[in-house]
Amino acid sequence: MDFSSLDPLIRPRSLAIIGASDDPTRIGGRPIAYMKTRGFAGELWPVNPKRAEVQGLRCFADVASLPGVPDVGLIAVPGAAALEAVEALGAKGCKAAIMFTAGFAEVGAEGAAMQDRLVEAATRHGMRLLGPNCLGLFNDAIGFYPIFSSSFEQGWPVHNGRIGIASQSGAYGTHLYSLARNREIGTPVCVTTGNEAEVALGDVLGWMAQADEVDVICAYAEGIRESEKFLAALELARRNRKPVVMMKVGRSELGAHAAQSHTASIAGNDAVTDAVLAEFGVVRARNTEELLDIAYAATHRIYPAANTLGVVTVSGGAGVLISDVADTLGFALPPMPEAAQERLRGFVPFCAPRNPVDCTAQAFNQIELVGEFARAMAGDGGYASCLGFVTQVGGSPTVGPKVRAQMAKVAKEFPDRLWAVSIIAPPEVQREWEADGFLVFEDPTRAVVALHAQGRFGEAFSRVASPPVSAPQVTLPATTPSEAEAKRILAEAGIPAVPEEACADAEAAVAVARRIGFPVVMKILSPDILHKSEIGGVLLGVADEAAVRQGFATLMARAAEHAPGARIEGALVAKQVTGAVEMALGLVRDPVFGPVAMVGLGGVFIEVLKDVAFRRCPFDAAEAERLVRSLKGFPLLDGARGRPKADVAALAAALAALSRFAVAAGPRLLSVDVNPLLVLPEGAFAADAVVELSTP
Amino acid sequence: MDFSSLDPLIRPRSLAIIGASDDPTRIGGRPIAYMKTRGFAGELWPVNPKRAEVQGLRCFADVASLPGVPDVGLIAVPGAAALEAVEALGAKGCKAAIMFTAGFAEVGAEGAAMQDRLVEAATRHGMRLLGPNCLGLFNDAIGFYPIFSSSFEQGWPVHNGRIGIASQSGAYGTHLYSLARNREIGTPVCVTTGNEAEVALGDVLGWMAQADEVDVICAYAEGIRESEKFLAALELARRNRKPVVMMKVGRSELGAHAAQSHTASIAGNDAVTDAVLAEFGVVRARNTEELLDIAYAATHRIYPAANTLGVVTVSGGAGVLISDVADTLGFALPPMPEAAQERLRGFVPFCAPRNPVDCTAQAFNQIELVGEFARAMAGDGGYASCLGFVTQVGGSPTVGPKVRAQMAKVAKEFPDRLWAVSIIAPPEVQREWEADGFLVFEDPTRAVVALHAQGRFGEAFSRVASPPVSAPQVTLPATTPSEAEAKRILAEAGIPAVPEEACADAEAAVAVARRIGFPVVMKILSPDILHKSEIGGVLLGVADEAAVRQGFATLMARAAEHAPGARIEGALVAKQVTGAVEMALGLVRDPVFGPVAMVGLGGVFIEVLKDVAFRRCPFDAAEAERLVRSLKGFPLLDGARGRPKADVAALAAALAALSRFAVAAGPRLLSVDVNPLLVLPEGAFAADAVVELSTP
């Protein structure tokens, strides 16, 4: 998929401003003032029938009178005039428009109808349309500022990193921009998508994934509308080694409610979103600071596929704090080699040289020791990420520069590492550390989170695409099938059910039991007896052929005694399943991402503990096993408390089969619920299944 | 418990400095330089036999020659001289000492022995001793700076809040101080405890809990050594309505390891620590920023016992983000009353007036609307905590002051609320918002966490102390009892086992079954038959007297047939337990906090899912029920998936009984493990139990 059709929108050579204002504080005036200040590299054509000049620029009466075809038109006129402007721009041959105008889908049904007309017009003219109801965008690389935010009153983008911001919310996008600028983190490009009538977040992500202006992408989403573009954009970013950090809100039920009351967007199922983002190596931030921290660290463009953390500290306590956070994240802190530990003890006898390495305050008394410790971390330890907890010493006018010089020398010797420091220092001192190649954080916890994320990017970037998964042929019944029929369909698809068979007499029962293996369970088979166990109609652990014969007789006798009028059809002989781990498989059809498979702890636990993993369909058994192993309850399958290990391969095979079935079955398949799936030391069998279909 | 014996240590009228230096950058010189700069209100007596004057002060040759008895002695001399200094100060009548000197317990066995001698000397003289190996402390209220940190090179404490810092780590304590000062948060008192040979963290917390200098306490702990003082201090803080925010590191296994390599401290069991802190309303911070955020918010001294959050925002997206975080924390965001929503829609037709209330950017065009929305939140909404997401507009030179004035007017009308804003603004503008009574945060997420914590303090402050729980008389056997004996002991203590009885003949079985209630389980009773079920020796669901008689005969026949030589003692008749929820009860003896009870999901789930709650013993049934309800798996007991509700009261009664038993049994009781405890719609019964005892 090619995203270059957004070039005229974000990287144009000429801009027409429909509704241009001479007042630099008005919506139609701010963009002109900003572009004059930042020196827009292209042509700037104000359009306003009432003026000959706007902010010192020649103004045109209408689009038709423009001296050329603008690459993009900025529409800042209200209501109906906005639609006229789209038509006029289209007639002129313009290929893109940005629309500030509000009052469309966000205000109800009538507005939505007007919005549909906008899209129809834009599509007819082959125009890309950003908005309506959007705050605009900026691309500082060419001084392009079609945006009416007041946030530039407090400053312009800095040139310390090339982060692109793609945001569905204008207020949040500029909030993020302002935070980044105050931390002197460079965000040269920011695009806010407003109502997403035509251009959606996926387009913007895709453009940034291939744009030279952007190394790292920060995205803010309330809901994803179009999965195809969105997924193609994420895959392109992955292939181009551009990390995507995302704030996807609407996580909780409460949040989803707020999302609905805010826009017409689909907040989507959060677990599904998590699964889809993980699939492409997108790191989801928990809050805005984390979003910026991760993006900031990513600007060093070092993404270690096998990330390890080495920590050197002057406070044992901080070392513990850092270890705690790393452990929570699953960020490996391998110990230093013994020989290196011994050498460090030679420098400072009471240091703690394992990792975190506590060099004690002694290192500040003999400043060259700082270098020795740093070199040991990078050289002997070989850590991909190296973090120094230097705290207020890093900002000390007397000691700080010496410590920095020592560490900087080592950082230069190992330029392939992520070097970070936790220091307390004024901004200008922080910039000095940054100039020497260090990522600077005040809080060590935040440093650990940001460094860890770089490894997650690295893993995704190094991932080889799975071979395509072929889907089987599936014939679906006309209506939602019965349990037995559902089990048969799933068994055909590769998810076997617990073997059982109806037997009319004792000899048939013996034959069945022999076939499915002892011990077996025997049950009275009668449409008239609902509560079999109450009349002793269920025999467990029937161990051999003789017992089956005797059991058949016992069941018949009990039926005759306790339910004299009932129709007795014989006995059901089923495999006795004991010691199984009860798992659950499921399938939901996400409105955006299509069929999504689920695996989790089954039985009553599924709803209470929600220990489940999701994955977009289809996928292979290796991926299925990875999902199973990601469950918190995985030890239950892996022989917890001395139980035999369950057949994880059979479980994974069933899950992968379900994912192929989902694709083959197509959109008529609404959901599947296999709960429990009994996973034995050998084999995994559906004990109950529901397959929900829409009518053809 | 009275903590005033620390007064001479932290609030002295005179100080002797043993090892005083004329060089203001040396350990023995920095404190003098700092106290001269900050104007220590008391007497300052340098002691150094080699000098007549130190930094312009008269210097004394030894402690004996001092012109008076110093309230406290600061010891900055190495090794053996440090012990002599304690003796000399003690002989003079001094009641407190602060020891910078290192080389004691932190460096091994020999150092530990020297440290013991220090403590012996101090105790003999009735002296409190801070350290050794500590960085010192400061109390800015009296300009008292017996501390050798270089962090004051970057600035002194500000007077914007009265937070006390109590830290086991010197580096971390000053790290915290530096961060607070840079954010212009006032921390007038900071005490670091070093090796804690005598004065421990609990002493410092207790002193701060009763000290006039301190409103809010920030604590940093690696391990708690003395539970009695520590708990008394936390209870005193609670009663005095002083919030305690704590960073307790050593959370993970990795972290606990690092803690051990750092100090001789006991990192303790993290879940136990969590339980103990929660008991006293201490809020545990997850990282340093959160620690400071919560303490900062606490300086407003508004602790709503029933905390609710009202949010007004100019970005729907931010509203969603805030809702998500609040939901994760369990922070209630009740909707605005319908009438108020209607009124707000009258102001801004397309606002989202529920809560979060999105007043849209329209409010900035009609600035008086900001006041209307704020008043609606506090007045109609009645929220205890009110948060405004104002973002970069809050820092805008043109619009910011007008928005602030509107909101400040309303904040003054409702002074009992916690008012907070999320703004992006330069520090001087942040101070203006603070001066108008607002807590200022950049990130709205952090604001929500900090506001939520104030309610947790409020709940703890309003809690009425539980009546004392009386412990029963317990006689323990000489050795660890068998399962049957363990069950008997626990049953006596109030934790009944599943009723079962050995019956020699059919009529006895009928009598037992009648007593314990139908249906029952019947099992062959024989010391020679291990695998009863394999020979059909277990009958489930025996429903009535006739069935018991028939069942007894069946069992005897099967025994005769399948195990002809076995000794048959009759049958075991037990209550048939079906549909029980398998829970687990447990008891561990924490080395610091004594017996701690546990409740959680039982069976194999306990180890895999670790869905458990802990509580220090003893406690009553109400508290036990609160613990049970705090479990993630509680819905399993509460009728999940249409199951009957389990007898939570019986479970709580058993848990409370276990907690009383733990106290009554005393230190010989090492652990109890009841797993599973079968919780039925009526009753809760131990199905397995282990009671571990030490030999008397």
Interface residues (C-beta under 8 A of the other chain):
Chain A: E106 V107 S149 S150 S151 E153 Q154 S167 Q168 S169 G170 A171 Y172 T174 H175 S178 L179 N182 Y220 E222 M247 V249 G250 R251 S252 E253 L254 G255 H257 A258 A259 S261 H262 T263 A267 R286 N287 T288 E289 V314 S315 G316 G317 A318 G319 V320 L321 S323 D324 V325 A326 D327 T328 L333 P349 F350 A352 R354 P356 D358 A361 T391 Q392 V393 G395 S396 P397 T398 V399 I424 A425 P426 E442 D443 P444 T445 R446 S533 E534 G536 L540 G541 A543 A547 V604 F605 E607 V608 L609 D611 K632 G633 P635 L636 A640 R641 R643
Chain B: E106 V107 S149 S150 S151 E153 Q154 S167 Q168 S169 G170 A171 Y172 T174 H175 S178 L179 N182 Y220 E222 M247 V249 G250 R251 S252 E253 L254 G255 H257 A258 A259 S261 H262 T263 R286 N287 T288 E289 V314 S315 G316 G317 A318 G319 V320 L321 S323 D324 V325 A326 D327 T328 L333 F350 A352 R354 P356 D358 A361 T391 Q392 V393 G395 S396 P397 T398 V399 I424 A425 P426 E442 D443 P444 T445 R446 S533 E534 G536 L540 G541 A543 V604 F605 E607 V608 L609 D611 K632 G633 P635 L636 A640 R641 R643
